[in-house]
Amino acid sequence: MQAGATALLAPWFDQRALLDLLKFSPLQLSEQGSPLGGKTAERLLALLTSSAVRKGSLEKMQFSRCFPDLLRTIGRCIDADKPLQLTLMAFPFKVPNAAKVGPRRMPDLAELIALARLDQLNAKAKSIYPPGLEIHIIHDGSYIGPVFGVAVEEVRRYENYFAQMVRTVGMDRFIHFYDLQALPGGRIFDPTQQEAQLSESMLDGWRNSSNRGECKDRFNKTLGMIDLRNLPTTEACRLLDHAVNGGLPPEYRDLEQRVWNAMLRYHARDSLLHAHDPRPICFPNAIHMTTQCRPRRLAIWLVRRGRSLLPWHGVGVVDRNAGWRVALARDVLWDPSYQPVFVQGEDTPFFYQQN
């Protein structure tokens, strides 16, 4: 980020002012019925698994099975009088789809809102346990980028911009970031070999799956991630509308095949990553969070409760009532009540503001 850009961004990066403006639901501690006077570890766990923080149900999380491990992990940090460690695999790159992020390739207000959310969580944790949190963000863009047509150089620029954003708001005191493949053990497996072992028969199985709803959802999400920058934004919007049905119009046969192939490749990489996740080795005393609901994992809301749109899938928006949110670019680009706001030295909007 250029020096001029940082200076112009200062009002938006002012941490105290930002947190005053963000309209998040209060983080409550009542989910597990843990009293405020309870043990510190139980109160921290109640915070992290409260409905304001946790995405998905406790049943889907299989909370009863992972509760002892979570409590022990928190207890080890407290016994050592150190911050509670959390890891989060996230912030890979802005998805290369203009219908979702417009022309933007770098982080914007959407990512900043997520950072403020993490800061709010840390402040709440500190009110229970003064050392607070230590959040380790694992960038997985270099690992999954090739599947969706995102160059490693672009991934690195996104990571560097994100790091500058974290430092500018002063959150580098508790937020640290790493590239997945730079972690010890992050390159112990070759995803291309795993991809080669998955055959066309698996694609046919997905197409003919009895669980057609899951297949449609997988297809829709993959199209939303794949590089469509060569298409006009209006055309990308139209294809996203088609994709909810699990396919594309006949004239897009080649693109549809690209989506199916990307589904296969991403499945291979995702499966391999979960089988050889380096985080338990690199961060043995951490709780490993996710942005997607998975059994025995703590999934969290990155923006606010009930809003599943992830920052790298959208743009930052400031509504007329001063509400801050993440939205799809398609929902604001053609709405005359929203105007793009630029950072000095950049040619793509940092956010969209409603008149």
The 8 nearest C-alpha neighbors of each residue, nearest first, counted from 0:
[[1, 4, 160, 2, 5, 163, 3, 159],
 [0, 2, 4, 3, 5, 344, 343, 6],
 [1, 3, 5, 4, 6, 0, 7, 344],
 [4, 2, 6, 1, 5, 7, 343, 344],
 [3, 5, 343, 1, 7, 2, 6, 342],
 [4, 6, 8, 2, 3, 7, 9, 1],
 [7, 5, 3, 9, 8, 4, 2, 10],
 [8, 6, 4, 5, 9, 3, 343, 342],
 [9, 7, 5, 11, 6, 10, 12, 4],
 [8, 10, 12, 6, 11, 7, 13, 5],
 [11, 9, 13, 12, 8, 7, 16, 17],
 [12, 10, 8, 9, 13, 17, 16, 14],
 [11, 13, 9, 168, 10, 14, 8, 167],
 [14, 12, 10, 16, 11, 15, 17, 9],
 [13, 15, 17, 16, 168, 12, 18, 115],
 [14, 16, 18, 17, 13, 19, 20, 12],
 [17, 15, 19, 13, 18, 14, 20, 10],
 [18, 16, 14, 20, 19, 15, 13, 21],
 [17, 19, 21, 15, 20, 16, 14, 115],
 [20, 18, 16, 17, 21, 15, 22, 14],
 [19, 21, 17, 18, 22, 16, 321, 322],
 [20, 22, 18, 19, 23, 323, 17, 322],
 [23, 21, 322, 20, 24, 323, 19, 18],
 [24, 22, 21, 303, 25, 116, 304, 302],
 [23, 25, 26, 22, 51, 303, 304, 27],
 [26, 24, 27, 23, 51, 22, 119, 123],
 [27, 25, 51, 24, 28, 52, 46, 123],
 [26, 28, 29, 25, 49, 46, 51, 30],
 [29, 27, 46, 45, 30, 49, 26, 33],
 [28, 30, 32, 31, 27, 33, 49, 45],
 [29, 31, 49, 32, 28, 45, 50, 48],
 [32, 30, 33, 45, 29, 49, 28, 48],
 [31, 33, 29, 30, 34, 28, 45, 35],
 [34, 32, 31, 42, 29, 37, 45, 35],
 [35, 33, 37, 36, 32, 42, 29, 28],
 [36, 34, 37, 33, 42, 28, 38, 29],
 [35, 37, 34, 38, 33, 42, 39, 41],
 [38, 36, 34, 35, 33, 42, 39, 41],
 [37, 39, 41, 40, 42, 36, 35, 33],
 [38, 40, 42, 41, 43, 37, 127, 128],
 [41, 39, 43, 42, 38, 73, 74, 44],
 [42, 40, 44, 38, 43, 39, 45, 33],
 [41, 43, 45, 39, 44, 40, 33, 38],
 [44, 42, 46, 40, 45, 41, 39, 47],
 [43, 45, 41, 47, 46, 42, 48, 40],
 [44, 46, 42, 48, 43, 28, 47, 31],
 [47, 45, 28, 43, 49, 44, 48, 42],
 [46, 48, 44, 45, 49, 52, 43, 53],
 [47, 49, 53, 45, 46, 44, 52, 50],
 [50, 48, 30, 46, 51, 52, 47, 45],
 [49, 51, 53, 52, 48, 30, 54, 304],
 [50, 52, 49, 26, 304, 53, 27, 24],
 [53, 51, 50, 299, 49, 300, 47, 48],
 [52, 54, 299, 50, 48, 298, 49, 51],
 [53, 55, 299, 298, 300, 52, 292, 56],
 [56, 54, 292, 53, 59, 57, 60, 298],
 [55, 57, 59, 58, 60, 54, 53, 50],
 [56, 58, 60, 62, 59, 61, 55, 48],
 [59, 57, 61, 56, 60, 62, 63, 55],
 [60, 58, 56, 61, 57, 294, 55, 293],
 [59, 61, 294, 57, 295, 62, 58, 296],
 [62, 60, 58, 59, 295, 63, 64, 294],
 [61, 63, 65, 60, 57, 64, 66, 58],
 [62, 64, 66, 61, 65, 67, 58, 57],
 [65, 63, 62, 61, 66, 295, 67, 68],
 [64, 66, 62, 68, 295, 67, 63, 69],
 [65, 67, 69, 63, 62, 68, 64, 70],
 [68, 66, 70, 69, 65, 71, 64, 63],
 [69, 67, 71, 65, 70, 66, 72, 64],
 [70, 68, 72, 66, 71, 67, 65, 73],
 [69, 71, 73, 67, 72, 68, 74, 66],
 [72, 70, 74, 68, 73, 69, 67, 75],
 [73, 71, 69, 75, 74, 70, 284, 68],
 [72, 74, 70, 76, 71, 75, 40, 69],
 [73, 75, 71, 77, 72, 76, 40, 78],
 [74, 76, 78, 72, 77, 73, 71, 79],
 [77, 75, 79, 81, 73, 74, 78, 83],
 [76, 78, 80, 74, 79, 75, 81, 73],
 [77, 79, 75, 80, 76, 74, 81, 73],
 [78, 80, 76, 77, 81, 75, 74, 82],
 [81, 79, 77, 78, 76, 82, 130, 75],
 [80, 82, 76, 79, 130, 77, 83, 78],
 [83, 81, 130, 132, 131, 133, 84, 76],
 [82, 84, 132, 76, 133, 131, 73, 81],
 [85, 83, 285, 133, 134, 132, 82, 286],
 [84, 86, 134, 286, 285, 287, 135, 133],
 [87, 85, 135, 287, 288, 134, 136, 286],
 [86, 88, 136, 288, 289, 89, 137, 135],
 [87, 89, 137, 136, 138, 289, 139, 86],
 [88, 90, 138, 91, 87, 137, 136, 139],
 [89, 91, 138, 92, 311, 88, 139, 140],
 [140, 90, 92, 139, 138, 89, 154, 93],
 [93, 91, 154, 90, 140, 157, 94, 311],
 [92, 94, 311, 104, 95, 105, 312, 106],
 [93, 95, 224, 96, 312, 92, 311, 100],
 [96, 94, 226, 228, 227, 93, 225, 224],
 [95, 97, 227, 98, 99, 94, 228, 226],
 [98, 96, 101, 100, 99, 232, 102, 228],
 [99, 97, 329, 236, 96, 232, 328, 235],
 [98, 100, 327, 328, 313, 97, 96, 312],
 [101, 99, 313, 328, 97, 314, 103, 98],
 [100, 102, 97, 328, 103, 98, 99, 96],
 [101, 103, 97, 347, 100, 104, 96, 348],
 [104, 102, 101, 347, 100, 105, 348, 93],
 [105, 103, 93, 102, 106, 157, 92, 95],
 [104, 106, 157, 103, 93, 107, 160, 156],
 [107, 105, 110, 161, 157, 160, 104, 93],
 [108, 106, 349, 109, 110, 315, 105, 111],
 [107, 109, 315, 111, 110, 350, 112, 349],
 [110, 108, 315, 310, 112, 107, 314, 111],
 [111, 109, 113, 310, 112, 108, 107, 106],
 [110, 112, 108, 114, 113, 109, 115, 107],
 [111, 113, 115, 109, 114, 110, 108, 116],
 [114, 112, 116, 110, 302, 301, 111, 115],
 [115, 113, 111, 117, 116, 112, 118, 110],
 [114, 116, 118, 112, 117, 113, 119, 111],
 [115, 117, 113, 119, 114, 118, 112, 120],
 [118, 116, 120, 114, 119, 115, 121, 113],
 [119, 117, 115, 121, 116, 120, 122, 114],
 [118, 120, 122, 116, 117, 121, 115, 123],
 [121, 119, 117, 123, 118, 122, 124, 116],
 [120, 122, 124, 118, 119, 123, 132, 131],
 [123, 121, 119, 125, 124, 120, 118, 126],
 [122, 124, 120, 126, 121, 125, 119, 127],
 [125, 123, 121, 131, 127, 126, 122, 128],
 [126, 124, 131, 129, 128, 122, 127, 123],
 [125, 127, 123, 124, 128, 129, 122, 131],
 [128, 126, 125, 124, 129, 39, 43, 123],
 [127, 129, 125, 131, 130, 126, 124, 39],
 [130, 128, 125, 131, 126, 127, 124, 82],
 [131, 129, 82, 128, 81, 125, 132, 80],
 [132, 130, 125, 82, 129, 124, 128, 121],
 [131, 133, 83, 82, 121, 84, 134, 173],
 [132, 134, 84, 173, 82, 83, 174, 85],
 [135, 133, 174, 85, 86, 84, 173, 132],
 [134, 136, 86, 175, 176, 174, 85, 87],
 [137, 135, 176, 87, 86, 88, 175, 134],
 [138, 136, 88, 177, 179, 178, 176, 87],
 [137, 139, 178, 91, 89, 179, 140, 90],
 [138, 140, 91, 179, 142, 141, 137, 143],
 [91, 141, 139, 144, 142, 143, 138, 154],
 [140, 142, 144, 139, 151, 143, 154, 180],
 [143, 141, 140, 139, 144, 180, 145, 179],
 [142, 144, 140, 146, 145, 141, 139, 265],
 [143, 145, 149, 140, 146, 141, 147, 142],
 [146, 144, 148, 147, 143, 149, 150, 142],
 [147, 145, 144, 143, 261, 148, 264, 265],
 [148, 146, 225, 145, 144, 149, 226, 224],
 [147, 149, 145, 226, 146, 144, 150, 225],
 [150, 148, 144, 145, 147, 151, 153, 226],
 [151, 149, 152, 153, 148, 154, 144, 145],
 [150, 152, 154, 153, 141, 155, 149, 144],
 [153, 151, 155, 150, 154, 156, 149, 157],
 [152, 154, 156, 150, 151, 155, 157, 149],
 [153, 155, 151, 157, 152, 156, 92, 140],
 [154, 156, 158, 152, 157, 153, 159, 151],
 [157, 155, 153, 159, 158, 154, 160, 152],
 [156, 158, 154, 105, 160, 155, 159, 92],
 [159, 157, 155, 161, 156, 160, 162, 154],
 [160, 158, 162, 156, 161, 157, 155, 163],
 [161, 159, 163, 157, 162, 158, 156, 164],
 [160, 162, 164, 158, 159, 163, 157, 106],
 [161, 163, 159, 165, 164, 160, 158, 166],
 [164, 162, 160, 166, 161, 165, 167, 159],
 [163, 165, 161, 167, 162, 166, 160, 168],
 [166, 164, 162, 170, 163, 167, 168, 171],
 [167, 165, 169, 163, 171, 164, 168, 170],
 [166, 168, 164, 169, 165, 163, 12, 170],
 [167, 169, 12, 166, 165, 170, 14, 13],
 [170, 168, 166, 167, 171, 165, 172, 14],
 [169, 171, 172, 165, 168, 174, 173, 166],
 [170, 172, 174, 166, 173, 169, 165, 175],
 [171, 173, 170, 174, 169, 175, 133, 166],
 [172, 174, 133, 171, 170, 134, 175, 132],
 [175, 173, 134, 171, 170, 135, 172, 133],
 [176, 174, 135, 136, 171, 134, 173, 177],
 [175, 177, 136, 135, 137, 174, 178, 138],
 [178, 176, 137, 138, 179, 136, 175, 181],
 [177, 179, 138, 181, 180, 137, 139, 182],
 [180, 178, 139, 181, 182, 137, 138, 185],
 [179, 181, 185, 182, 186, 178, 142, 141],
 [182, 180, 178, 179, 185, 183, 177, 186],
 [181, 183, 185, 180, 179, 184, 178, 277],
 [184, 182, 185, 181, 281, 277, 186, 180],
 [183, 185, 187, 186, 277, 182, 180, 181],
 [184, 186, 180, 182, 183, 187, 179, 277],
 [187, 185, 188, 184, 180, 189, 181, 183],
 [186, 188, 184, 185, 189, 275, 183, 180],
 [189, 187, 186, 190, 185, 271, 275, 184],
 [188, 190, 191, 192, 193, 187, 186, 271],
 [191, 189, 193, 192, 268, 194, 188, 267],
 [192, 190, 194, 193, 189, 195, 264, 268],
 [191, 193, 195, 190, 194, 189, 196, 188],
 [192, 194, 190, 196, 191, 195, 267, 197],
 [195, 193, 191, 196, 192, 267, 197, 264],
 [194, 196, 192, 193, 197, 191, 198, 190],
 [197, 195, 193, 194, 198, 192, 191, 267],
 [198, 196, 194, 195, 201, 193, 199, 263],
 [197, 199, 200, 201, 196, 195, 202, 194],
 [198, 200, 202, 201, 203, 197, 204, 263],
 [199, 201, 203, 198, 202, 204, 197, 205],
 [202, 200, 204, 199, 203, 198, 205, 197],
 [203, 201, 205, 199, 204, 200, 206, 259],
 [204, 202, 200, 206, 201, 205, 207, 199],
 [203, 205, 201, 207, 202, 206, 208, 200],
 [206, 204, 208, 202, 203, 207, 201, 214],
 [207, 205, 203, 204, 208, 202, 214, 211],
 [208, 206, 204, 205, 203, 209, 211, 210],
 [209, 207, 205, 210, 206, 211, 204, 214],
 [208, 210, 211, 207, 212, 205, 206, 214],
 [211, 209, 208, 212, 213, 214, 207, 205],
 [210, 212, 214, 209, 213, 208, 215, 207],
 [211, 213, 215, 214, 210, 216, 245, 209],
 [214, 212, 216, 215, 211, 210, 217, 218],
 [213, 215, 211, 217, 216, 212, 218, 205],
 [216, 214, 245, 218, 212, 217, 213, 244],
 [215, 217, 219, 213, 214, 218, 220, 212],
 [216, 218, 214, 220, 215, 219, 213, 221],
 [219, 217, 215, 221, 216, 220, 245, 214],
 [218, 220, 242, 216, 222, 243, 221, 217],
 [221, 219, 223, 217, 218, 222, 216, 224],
 [222, 220, 224, 218, 223, 219, 217, 225],
 [223, 221, 225, 219, 224, 220, 258, 218],
 [222, 224, 220, 221, 225, 219, 96, 239],
 [225, 223, 221, 94, 222, 147, 220, 95],
 [224, 226, 147, 222, 223, 227, 221, 95],
 [227, 225, 95, 148, 228, 147, 96, 224],
 [228, 226, 96, 229, 230, 225, 95, 235],
 [229, 227, 230, 226, 96, 95, 97, 231],
 [228, 230, 227, 231, 226, 232, 96, 235],
 [229, 231, 228, 227, 235, 234, 232, 233],
 [232, 230, 234, 233, 235, 229, 228, 97],
 [231, 233, 235, 234, 97, 98, 236, 230],
 [232, 234, 236, 231, 235, 237, 98, 230],
 [233, 235, 237, 231, 236, 232, 230, 238],
 [234, 236, 232, 238, 237, 233, 98, 230],
 [237, 235, 233, 239, 98, 234, 238, 232],
 [236, 238, 234, 240, 235, 239, 233, 241],
 [237, 239, 241, 235, 240, 236, 242, 234],
 [240, 238, 242, 236, 241, 237, 235, 243],
 [239, 241, 237, 238, 242, 243, 236, 244],
 [242, 240, 238, 239, 243, 247, 244, 237],
 [241, 243, 219, 239, 245, 244, 246, 240],
 [242, 244, 219, 245, 241, 240, 215, 216],
 [245, 243, 242, 246, 241, 215, 219, 247],
 [246, 244, 215, 242, 243, 218, 219, 214],
 [245, 247, 242, 244, 241, 255, 248, 218],
 [246, 248, 241, 242, 255, 251, 249, 238],
 [249, 247, 250, 251, 246, 252, 241, 238],
 [250, 248, 251, 252, 247, 255, 246, 253],
 [249, 251, 248, 252, 247, 253, 254, 255],
 [252, 250, 254, 249, 253, 248, 255, 247],
 [251, 253, 255, 249, 254, 250, 256, 247],
 [254, 252, 256, 255, 251, 257, 250, 258],
 [253, 255, 257, 251, 256, 252, 258, 247],
 [254, 256, 252, 258, 257, 253, 251, 247],
 [255, 257, 259, 253, 258, 254, 260, 252],
 [258, 256, 254, 260, 255, 259, 261, 253],
 [257, 259, 261, 255, 256, 260, 222, 262],
 [258, 260, 262, 256, 261, 257, 263, 255],
 [259, 261, 263, 257, 262, 258, 256, 264],
 [260, 262, 264, 258, 263, 259, 146, 265],
 [263, 261, 259, 265, 260, 264, 266, 258],
 [262, 264, 260, 266, 261, 265, 267, 259],
 [265, 263, 261, 267, 266, 262, 194, 260],
 [264, 266, 268, 262, 267, 263, 269, 261],
 [267, 265, 269, 263, 264, 268, 270, 262],
 [268, 266, 264, 270, 265, 194, 269, 193],
 [269, 267, 265, 271, 270, 266, 190, 272],
 [268, 270, 272, 266, 271, 267, 265, 273],
 [271, 269, 267, 273, 272, 268, 266, 274],
 [270, 272, 274, 268, 269, 273, 267, 275],
 [271, 273, 269, 275, 276, 274, 270, 268],
 [274, 272, 276, 270, 275, 271, 269, 268],
 [273, 275, 271, 272, 276, 270, 269, 277],
 [276, 274, 272, 273, 277, 271, 188, 187],
 [275, 277, 273, 272, 278, 274, 279, 185],
 [278, 276, 280, 184, 279, 185, 275, 281],
 [277, 279, 281, 280, 282, 276, 283, 287],
 [280, 278, 283, 282, 281, 277, 276, 285],
 [281, 279, 278, 283, 277, 282, 184, 276],
 [280, 282, 278, 279, 283, 277, 183, 182],
 [281, 283, 279, 278, 285, 284, 280, 86],
 [284, 282, 279, 280, 285, 281, 278, 286],
 [285, 283, 282, 72, 84, 286, 76, 75],
 [286, 284, 84, 85, 282, 283, 287, 72],
 [285, 287, 85, 288, 86, 84, 69, 72],
 [286, 288, 86, 85, 285, 87, 289, 296],
 [289, 287, 297, 87, 298, 86, 286, 296],
 [290, 288, 298, 291, 87, 297, 299, 88],
 [289, 291, 298, 299, 292, 300, 288, 301],
 [292, 290, 289, 298, 293, 54, 299, 55],
 [291, 293, 298, 55, 54, 290, 294, 60],
 [292, 294, 296, 291, 60, 295, 298, 59],
 [293, 295, 60, 296, 61, 59, 292, 62],
 [294, 296, 60, 61, 65, 293, 62, 297],
 [297, 295, 294, 293, 298, 60, 288, 289],
 [296, 298, 288, 289, 299, 53, 295, 60],
 [299, 297, 289, 54, 290, 292, 288, 53],
 [300, 298, 53, 54, 52, 290, 301, 297],
 [299, 301, 54, 303, 302, 304, 52, 53],
 [302, 300, 113, 299, 303, 116, 309, 290],
 [303, 301, 113, 300, 116, 306, 112, 304],
 [304, 302, 300, 306, 23, 301, 305, 24],
 [303, 305, 51, 306, 300, 52, 302, 24],
 [304, 306, 307, 303, 300, 54, 302, 51],
 [307, 305, 304, 303, 308, 302, 300, 309],
 [306, 308, 309, 305, 300, 302, 301, 304],
 [309, 307, 306, 312, 310, 325, 313, 326],
 [308, 310, 312, 311, 307, 313, 301, 302],
 [311, 309, 109, 110, 312, 313, 325, 308],
 [310, 312, 93, 313, 309, 94, 92, 90],
 [313, 311, 310, 309, 94, 99, 100, 93],
 [314, 312, 327, 100, 99, 326, 310, 311],
 [315, 313, 109, 326, 325, 100, 328, 327],
 [314, 316, 109, 108, 350, 325, 324, 107],
 [315, 317, 351, 324, 350, 323, 352, 325],
 [318, 316, 323, 352, 322, 321, 351, 353],
 [319, 317, 353, 322, 321, 320, 352, 316],
 [318, 320, 353, 321, 354, 317, 322, 352],
 [319, 321, 318, 322, 317, 353, 323, 354],
 [322, 320, 318, 319, 317, 323, 20, 21],
 [323, 321, 318, 320, 317, 22, 324, 21],
 [324, 322, 317, 316, 21, 321, 318, 22],
 [323, 325, 316, 315, 326, 322, 317, 109],
 [324, 326, 315, 109, 314, 313, 316, 310],
 [327, 325, 313, 314, 328, 324, 315, 316],
 [326, 328, 99, 313, 329, 330, 314, 100],
 [327, 329, 99, 100, 330, 101, 331, 98],
 [328, 330, 98, 327, 332, 331, 99, 236],
 [331, 329, 328, 327, 332, 326, 334, 333],
 [330, 332, 334, 328, 329, 333, 337, 327],
 [333, 331, 329, 334, 328, 330, 337, 101],
 [334, 332, 331, 335, 330, 329, 337, 336],
 [333, 335, 331, 336, 332, 337, 330, 338],
 [336, 334, 337, 333, 338, 332, 331, 353],
 [335, 337, 353, 354, 334, 338, 352, 331],
 [338, 336, 353, 352, 335, 334, 351, 331],
 [337, 339, 352, 351, 353, 340, 336, 335],
 [340, 338, 351, 348, 350, 352, 341, 337],
 [341, 339, 348, 350, 351, 349, 338, 352],
 [342, 340, 348, 349, 343, 339, 347, 345],
 [341, 343, 345, 4, 344, 349, 7, 8],
 [342, 344, 4, 345, 3, 341, 7, 346],
 [343, 345, 4, 342, 346, 3, 1, 341],
 [346, 344, 342, 343, 347, 341, 348, 4],
 [345, 347, 348, 344, 341, 342, 343, 103],
 [346, 348, 103, 345, 102, 341, 349, 342],
 [349, 347, 341, 340, 350, 339, 346, 103],
 [348, 350, 107, 341, 340, 108, 342, 347],
 [349, 351, 315, 348, 340, 316, 108, 339],
 [352, 350, 339, 316, 338, 340, 337, 317],
 [353, 351, 317, 337, 338, 316, 318, 339],
 [352, 354, 337, 318, 319, 336, 317, 338],
 [353, 336, 337, 319, 352, 338, 318, 335]]
